[in-house]
Amino acid sequence: MTVDAPSRPALAERQARVAVAVLFFTNGALFANLLPRYPQIKADLDMSNAVYGLAVAAFPAGAIAAGLAAGAAIRRLGSARAAVLGTLLTGVGILAAGLADSVALFAGALFLAGAMDAVTDVAQNAHGLRVQRRYGRSIINSFHAIWSIGAVAGGSMAAAAIALGLSRGQHLTISAVVFAVAACVALRYCLSGPESEPATAPESDGCVDRAAGHETAARRRTVYVLAALVLIATAGTLVEDAGSSWATLYLSGSLHASVTLAAFGYIALVGAQFIGRIIGDRLVDRFGQPTVARAGGLITAAGMGLALAVPSVPGTILGFAAAGFGVATLVPAAMHEADELPGLKPGSGLAIVSWLMRLGFLASPPIVGLVTDATSLRVGLLVVPLAGLLALLLAGVLRNGNTSSRPGT
């Protein structure tokens, strides 16, 4: 009796961890199936670079619009159900975007997909953190690595569909159905019961008695660090968006790569990002988070900078890979650091960074598109090495040491 009792929750936790990993995988794979289709959609709808940039910005715009609604969805449905429902509706939006016969419908479908993706993203992270609390140790980075695997799988699936001559409708219908089924099966193994909220820590006498000047300085420090963390996370999203929105177009248009080969710019970025996340925890333990972030920013700036300075198809694919590897730990590090900030309730810093960093996804496509129309896409992609330099300059706000627990509540 005493031996069997603890084994049941351990099994439930392992199953829930796999289930959350499946949700992260499907989230990465769904949108990645659409990205290699962008050049065809752009050509079919006769979009200029500026119009295309504005149209694809509808996805992050939808995510920002729905970001604050994710909490309400989680409270009403539970994090697991909210994540699965968001997955199903994201698939519908992506399919509609692939079949759109006008720019307005394309942008509207991407807005829907982005809004539902934001709900899925917050909900699956919330459930992942719930599982992590049951484990008693950090496992959230592994889920982000699984997301990268899903993105590689989705991009590869799209490249295969293009090579096989499948229409966008056939390809994206298969993608939506496969990942909808996977998400629904995963739901069965997610944690049951009410969402577990962190206990509210009582105010300590020391905090109450602290001098007003020290409290004001501490708040200013928190605001400064939080702003820096948002910029670090945004640097990571700028690189990801450059790969998702422009890598295929740059390789196929400016460098005249085949459509199938051009898809490997994004695949290389997310594949290298996955490797960086798999080994990131060990690197942080050995060298410290600031050093890892600085090295990553340098790799991003130097790798993509060299690829743009001496353009070639192999060099550009390697440049996107270097950028993906360099920014691999930036978003998880910024989110975790935000969740550790003093003076904020558990989870509130994470929510702020998660929501505001999406501004990078919103602003990047139209800015790159406008720069591209005025100059060239090669110049527009300078956003990637600039993001690396931004991470290099701001990495000092990240802390060394054990990051597995929130300090003193």
C-alpha positions as CSV (number, residue, x, y, z in Angstrom):
1,M,0.0,0.0,0.0
2,T,2.7,2.5,1.0
3,V,4.8,1.6,-2.0
4,D,2.0,1.8,-4.5
5,A,0.6,5.1,-3.4
6,P,3.5,7.3,-4.5
7,S,3.9,5.4,-7.8
8,R,0.5,6.5,-9.1
9,P,1.2,10.3,-9.0
10,A,4.7,9.6,-10.5
11,L,3.1,7.8,-13.4
12,A,0.5,10.6,-13.8
13,E,3.3,13.2,-13.8
14,R,5.3,11.3,-16.5
15,Q,2.3,11.0,-18.6
16,A,1.4,14.7,-18.2
17,R,5.0,15.6,-19.1
18,V,4.7,13.7,-22.4
19,A,1.3,15.2,-23.0
20,V,2.6,18.7,-22.6
21,A,5.5,17.9,-24.9
22,V,3.0,16.8,-27.5
23,L,1.2,20.1,-27.2
24,F,4.4,22.0,-27.6
25,F,5.3,19.8,-30.6
26,T,2.0,20.4,-32.4
27,N,2.2,24.2,-31.7
28,G,5.6,24.3,-33.4
29,A,4.6,22.1,-36.3
30,L,1.3,23.7,-37.2
31,F,2.6,27.2,-38.2
32,A,5.8,25.8,-39.6
33,N,3.7,23.9,-42.2
34,L,2.5,27.2,-43.6
35,L,5.8,29.1,-43.8
36,P,7.3,27.4,-46.8
37,R,4.1,28.2,-48.7
38,Y,4.5,31.9,-48.2
39,P,6.3,32.5,-51.5
40,Q,3.5,30.8,-53.5
41,I,0.8,32.7,-51.6
42,K,2.7,36.0,-52.1
43,A,3.0,35.4,-55.8
44,D,-0.7,34.1,-56.2
45,L,-2.0,37.2,-54.4
46,D,0.4,39.6,-56.2
47,M,1.6,41.2,-53.0
48,S,4.5,43.7,-52.8
49,N,7.1,43.3,-50.1
50,A,5.5,46.0,-48.0
51,V,2.0,44.5,-48.4
52,Y,3.3,41.1,-47.7
53,G,5.0,42.4,-44.5
54,L,1.8,44.0,-43.3
55,A,-0.2,40.9,-44.1
56,V,2.0,38.4,-42.2
57,A,2.1,40.9,-39.3
58,A,-1.6,40.0,-38.8
59,F,-0.4,36.8,-37.0
60,P,1.5,38.6,-34.2
61,A,-1.2,41.3,-34.2
62,G,-3.8,38.6,-33.4
63,A,-1.5,37.2,-30.7
64,I,-1.2,40.6,-29.0
65,A,-5.0,41.2,-29.2
66,A,-5.8,37.8,-27.6
67,G,-2.9,37.7,-25.2
68,L,-4.8,39.1,-22.3
69,A,-7.7,36.8,-23.0
70,A,-5.6,33.7,-22.4
71,G,-5.8,34.0,-18.6
72,A,-9.6,34.1,-18.7
73,A,-9.7,31.1,-21.0
74,I,-7.4,29.2,-18.6
75,R,-9.6,30.1,-15.6
76,R,-12.8,29.0,-17.4
77,L,-11.5,25.9,-19.3
78,G,-8.4,24.9,-17.5
79,S,-4.9,25.2,-19.0
80,A,-5.0,21.9,-20.8
81,R,-8.4,22.3,-22.4
82,A,-7.6,25.9,-23.4
83,A,-4.3,24.7,-25.0
84,V,-6.1,22.0,-27.0
85,L,-9.0,24.3,-28.1
86,G,-6.4,26.9,-29.2
87,T,-4.6,24.3,-31.2
88,L,-7.7,23.2,-33.0
89,L,-8.6,26.8,-33.9
90,T,-5.0,27.6,-34.9
91,G,-5.2,24.8,-37.4
92,V,-8.4,26.2,-38.8
93,G,-6.9,29.6,-39.2
94,I,-3.7,28.3,-40.9
95,L,-5.8,26.2,-43.3
96,A,-7.9,29.3,-44.1
97,A,-4.8,31.4,-44.7
98,G,-3.4,28.8,-47.1
99,L,-6.7,28.8,-49.1
100,A,-7.3,32.6,-49.0
101,D,-8.0,34.1,-52.4
102,S,-7.5,37.8,-51.3
103,V,-5.0,39.7,-49.2
104,A,-7.7,40.6,-46.8
105,L,-8.8,37.0,-46.2
106,F,-5.1,35.9,-45.9
107,A,-4.5,38.6,-43.2
108,G,-7.8,37.8,-41.4
109,A,-7.0,34.1,-41.3
110,L,-3.5,34.8,-39.9
111,F,-5.1,37.2,-37.3
112,L,-7.3,34.3,-36.2
113,A,-4.4,31.8,-36.2
114,G,-2.2,34.2,-34.2
115,A,-4.9,34.9,-31.6
116,M,-5.5,31.2,-31.0
117,D,-1.8,30.5,-31.0
118,A,-1.3,33.1,-28.2
119,V,-4.0,31.3,-26.1
120,T,-2.3,27.9,-26.8
121,D,1.2,29.3,-26.0
122,V,0.2,30.8,-22.6
123,A,-2.0,27.7,-21.7
124,Q,0.6,25.1,-22.6
125,N,3.3,27.0,-20.7
126,A,0.9,27.3,-17.7
127,H,0.2,23.5,-17.8
128,G,3.9,22.8,-18.3
129,L,4.8,24.9,-15.2
130,R,2.0,23.0,-13.3
131,V,3.7,19.7,-14.2
132,Q,7.1,21.2,-13.3
133,R,5.8,22.0,-9.8
134,R,4.8,18.4,-9.4
135,Y,8.2,17.3,-10.6
136,G,10.0,19.6,-8.1
137,R,12.6,20.6,-10.7
138,S,12.9,22.7,-13.8
139,I,11.7,21.0,-17.0
140,I,10.3,23.9,-18.9
141,N,13.3,24.3,-21.2
142,S,12.8,20.8,-22.5
143,F,9.3,21.8,-23.6
144,H,10.7,24.7,-25.6
145,A,13.2,22.3,-27.2
146,I,10.3,20.0,-28.2
147,W,8.6,23.1,-29.8
148,S,11.7,23.5,-32.0
149,I,11.5,19.8,-33.0
150,G,7.9,20.4,-34.0
151,A,8.9,23.4,-36.0
152,V,11.6,21.4,-37.9
153,A,9.1,18.6,-38.4
154,G,6.5,21.0,-39.7
155,G,8.9,22.7,-42.1
156,S,10.2,19.4,-43.3
157,M,6.6,18.2,-43.8
158,A,5.8,21.3,-45.9
159,A,9.0,20.8,-48.0
160,A,8.0,17.2,-48.6
161,A,4.4,18.2,-49.6
162,I,5.8,20.8,-52.0
163,A,8.2,18.2,-53.5
164,L,5.3,15.8,-53.9
165,G,3.2,18.4,-55.7
166,L,0.4,18.5,-53.0
167,S,-1.8,21.5,-53.3
168,R,-1.9,23.9,-50.3
169,G,-5.4,22.7,-49.5
170,Q,-4.4,19.1,-49.4
171,H,-1.2,19.7,-47.5
172,L,-2.7,22.0,-44.8
173,T,-5.8,19.9,-44.3
174,I,-3.6,16.9,-43.6
175,S,-1.5,19.0,-41.2
176,A,-4.5,20.3,-39.3
177,V,-6.2,16.9,-38.9
178,V,-3.0,15.1,-37.8
179,F,-2.1,17.7,-35.2
180,A,-5.6,18.1,-34.0
181,V,-5.9,14.4,-33.3
182,A,-2.5,14.5,-31.5
183,A,-3.6,17.4,-29.3
184,C,-6.9,15.7,-28.4
185,V,-5.1,12.5,-27.4
186,A,-2.6,14.4,-25.3
187,L,-5.5,16.1,-23.5
188,R,-6.5,12.7,-22.0
189,Y,-3.1,12.5,-20.2
190,C,-2.8,16.1,-18.9
191,L,-3.2,16.7,-15.2
192,S,-6.7,16.7,-14.0
193,G,-8.4,18.8,-11.3
194,P,-8.3,22.5,-10.7
195,E,-5.4,24.7,-11.7
196,S,-2.8,24.9,-8.9
197,E,-2.0,28.5,-8.1
198,P,1.1,29.5,-6.2
199,A,0.3,30.3,-2.6
200,T,0.4,34.0,-1.8
201,A,3.2,34.7,0.5
202,P,2.4,36.8,3.6
203,E,4.0,40.2,3.9
204,S,7.1,40.1,6.1
205,D,7.7,42.7,8.8
206,G,11.0,43.5,7.1
207,C,9.2,44.5,3.9
208,V,6.6,46.6,5.8
209,D,9.3,48.4,7.7
210,R,11.6,49.0,4.8
211,A,12.4,52.6,4.1
212,A,10.3,54.3,1.4
213,G,13.4,55.4,-0.5
214,H,14.7,51.8,-0.6
215,E,11.3,50.6,-1.8
216,T,11.3,53.2,-4.6
217,A,14.8,52.2,-5.7
218,A,13.9,48.5,-5.7
219,R,10.8,49.2,-7.8
220,R,12.8,51.3,-10.3
221,R,15.4,48.5,-10.5
222,T,12.6,46.0,-11.1
223,V,11.1,48.1,-13.9
224,Y,14.6,48.6,-15.5
225,V,15.4,44.9,-15.4
226,L,11.9,43.9,-16.6
227,A,12.3,46.3,-19.6
228,A,15.7,44.9,-20.4
229,L,14.3,41.3,-20.2
230,V,11.5,42.3,-22.6
231,L,14.2,43.6,-25.1
232,I,16.2,40.4,-24.7
233,A,13.2,38.2,-25.4
234,T,12.3,40.5,-28.3
235,A,15.7,40.1,-29.8
236,G,15.0,36.3,-29.8
237,T,11.6,36.8,-31.5
238,L,13.1,39.2,-34.1
239,V,15.5,36.4,-35.2
240,E,12.7,33.8,-35.2
241,D,10.5,36.1,-37.3
242,A,13.3,36.8,-39.7
243,G,13.6,33.1,-40.3
244,S,9.9,32.4,-40.5
245,S,8.8,35.4,-42.6
246,W,11.8,36.1,-44.8
247,A,14.3,33.2,-45.0
248,T,12.4,31.3,-47.7
249,L,11.8,34.5,-49.7
250,Y,15.5,35.6,-49.5
251,L,16.9,32.3,-50.5
252,S,14.4,31.7,-53.3
253,G,14.2,35.3,-54.6
254,S,17.5,37.1,-53.9
255,L,19.7,34.0,-54.1
256,H,17.7,32.0,-56.6
257,A,17.5,28.8,-54.6
258,S,14.8,26.2,-55.5
259,V,11.6,26.4,-53.5
260,T,12.4,23.1,-51.7
261,L,16.0,24.2,-50.9
262,A,14.8,27.6,-49.8
263,A,12.7,26.0,-47.0
264,F,15.9,24.9,-45.3
265,G,16.7,28.4,-44.2
266,Y,14.0,28.3,-41.6
267,I,14.5,24.6,-40.9
268,A,18.2,25.3,-40.2
269,L,17.3,28.1,-37.8
270,V,14.8,26.1,-35.7
271,G,17.0,23.0,-35.9
272,A,20.0,24.8,-34.5
273,Q,17.8,26.5,-32.0
274,F,16.7,23.1,-30.7
275,I,20.3,22.0,-30.3
276,G,21.0,25.2,-28.4
277,R,18.1,24.6,-26.0
278,I,19.1,20.9,-25.5
279,I,22.6,21.8,-24.3
280,G,21.7,25.3,-22.9
281,D,21.1,24.1,-19.4
282,R,24.5,22.5,-19.1
283,L,26.2,25.6,-20.7
284,V,24.4,27.9,-18.2
285,D,25.5,25.7,-15.3
286,R,29.1,25.7,-16.4
287,F,29.5,29.3,-17.7
288,G,26.6,31.3,-16.3
289,Q,23.6,32.7,-18.0
290,P,25.1,36.1,-18.8
291,T,28.1,34.5,-20.5
292,V,25.9,32.1,-22.5
293,A,23.6,35.0,-23.6
294,R,26.6,37.2,-24.6
295,A,28.2,34.3,-26.6
296,G,24.8,33.6,-28.2
297,G,24.4,37.3,-29.2
298,L,28.0,37.3,-30.7
299,I,27.3,34.1,-32.6
300,T,24.1,35.5,-34.0
301,A,25.7,38.8,-35.0
302,A,28.8,37.3,-36.5
303,G,27.2,34.3,-38.2
304,M,24.3,36.2,-39.9
305,G,26.5,39.3,-40.5
306,L,29.0,37.2,-42.4
307,A,26.2,35.4,-44.4
308,L,24.8,38.8,-45.5
309,A,28.2,40.3,-46.2
310,V,29.2,37.3,-48.5
311,P,25.8,36.0,-49.8
312,S,25.5,32.4,-51.0
313,V,22.9,29.7,-50.5
314,P,25.0,27.4,-48.3
315,G,26.4,30.4,-46.3
316,T,23.0,31.9,-45.8
317,I,21.5,28.6,-44.5
318,L,24.5,28.3,-42.1
319,G,23.9,32.0,-41.1
320,F,20.3,31.3,-40.2
321,A,21.5,28.2,-38.3
322,A,24.1,30.3,-36.3
323,A,21.3,32.8,-35.5
324,G,19.0,30.1,-34.3
325,F,21.7,28.6,-32.1
326,G,22.7,32.0,-30.8
327,V,19.2,33.0,-29.6
328,A,18.2,29.5,-28.4
329,T,18.3,30.4,-24.6
330,L,17.3,34.0,-24.8
331,V,13.5,33.7,-24.5
332,P,13.5,31.0,-21.8
333,A,16.2,32.9,-19.9
334,A,14.2,36.2,-20.0
335,M,11.0,34.5,-19.0
336,H,12.5,32.7,-16.1
337,E,14.4,35.8,-14.9
338,A,11.2,37.8,-15.1
339,D,9.4,35.3,-13.0
340,E,12.2,35.6,-10.4
341,L,12.0,39.4,-10.0
342,P,11.4,40.7,-6.5
343,G,8.2,42.7,-5.9
344,L,6.2,40.8,-8.4
345,K,3.7,38.0,-7.8
346,P,4.8,34.6,-9.1
347,G,4.0,34.4,-12.8
348,S,3.3,38.1,-13.3
349,G,6.8,38.9,-14.7
350,L,6.6,35.9,-17.0
351,A,3.2,37.0,-18.3
352,I,4.4,40.6,-19.0
353,V,7.5,39.4,-20.9
354,S,5.5,36.8,-22.8
355,W,3.0,39.4,-23.9
356,L,5.3,42.3,-24.7
357,M,7.9,40.3,-26.6
358,R,5.2,39.7,-29.2
359,L,5.6,43.3,-30.3
360,G,8.8,42.1,-32.0
361,F,6.7,39.7,-34.1
362,L,4.3,42.5,-34.8
363,A,6.8,45.2,-35.7
364,S,9.4,43.1,-37.5
365,P,7.6,42.1,-40.8
366,P,6.3,45.5,-41.9
367,I,9.7,47.2,-40.9
368,V,11.7,44.6,-42.9
369,G,9.2,44.9,-45.7
370,L,9.5,48.7,-45.9
371,V,13.3,48.5,-45.7
372,T,13.3,45.8,-48.4
373,D,11.2,47.9,-50.8
374,A,13.4,50.9,-50.2
375,T,16.7,49.0,-50.5
376,S,16.8,45.1,-50.7
377,L,15.9,42.1,-48.5
378,R,19.6,41.6,-47.8
379,V,19.6,45.0,-46.1
380,G,16.3,44.3,-44.3
381,L,17.7,41.1,-42.8
382,L,20.3,43.2,-41.0
383,V,17.7,43.0,-38.2
384,V,19.2,39.6,-37.3
385,P,22.8,40.6,-36.5
386,L,21.4,43.8,-34.8
387,A,19.2,41.6,-32.5
388,G,22.4,39.6,-31.7
389,L,24.1,42.9,-30.7
390,L,21.1,43.9,-28.5
391,A,21.3,40.6,-26.6
392,L,25.1,41.0,-26.2
393,L,24.7,44.5,-24.7
394,L,21.8,43.6,-22.3
395,A,22.9,40.1,-21.1
396,G,24.3,41.6,-17.9
397,V,20.8,41.8,-16.4
398,L,20.7,38.0,-16.3
399,R,22.0,36.3,-13.2
400,N,24.4,33.4,-12.6
401,G,23.7,30.6,-10.3
402,N,20.9,28.1,-9.7
403,T,17.7,29.1,-11.5
404,S,15.5,26.3,-10.4
405,S,13.6,28.1,-7.7
406,R,12.1,31.5,-7.0
407,P,14.0,33.4,-4.3
408,G,12.7,34.1,-0.9
409,T,8.9,34.6,-0.9
